[in-house]
């Protein structure tokens, strides 16, 4: 082949390549290397923009970045003026965004009037199908107080203030006390010996104290009740025996004590079973000549003694008048009602 011909063809090919390169560079703007970097993943605020995602990634031209945030927060007032970023379809209207509000404590006048006369949980409202947070927390607090009242103990300091000695029943612990009420109705052998040695025989009125099912009730109320009762009986010239404290006692325990001391009247101050309204309520059981076999109809009770019920000082003074009436009619309970009748 002629070398001159080969040289001419080669020259023509090089010229053609050079012309194509110059034409391409003349149509493309000069872009810095840093600007040619493209985001591999792009986020789109609407479904329509998402349909063009593939074309945008494939395109080599630079796109103008939107300054709109991907997530917008709206107030209730501005929700009517702002367009929602989510539509189930292009034809559906935007669902308005409403602000969450806690349920207001609005109750009827009749419920408000009832709440003034009872501590019961009425008109407390609800949140959906559940109680409100403050109602639920108050319930949990009252329940915890009730548990503490049952499992608590009367302090030694209180017994020293009252100047009383302590005896026990046949119960060994709280669990047995709760599950075996019969053992709480009987004194231990040591208790019988101690009572017979320390207490006055054949008293007109024998006062006994027990934590029962609420040590909190004794801690809060017994001092005021006991002192007011002592003063009331003293003013009525009624003799009082030797007061003592019984740990884990039941109401019917007064029958065995009456049998031991041959008391004419026994006043038994004992902690009540706690509820969710009050865990500090105390009762005073009174019975004329209680003995083994006494029926419940022969007992009397003044219950609900606490700061939200019968005031302790008032209860103590009232118990003195009840004891005076029992001694006068020589009966208590149903028998007293019949004789008064």
Order of alpha helices (4+ residues) and beta strands (2+ residues): alpha-alpha-alpha-alpha-alpha-alpha-beta-alpha-alpha-beta-alpha-beta-alpha-beta-beta-beta-alpha-alpha
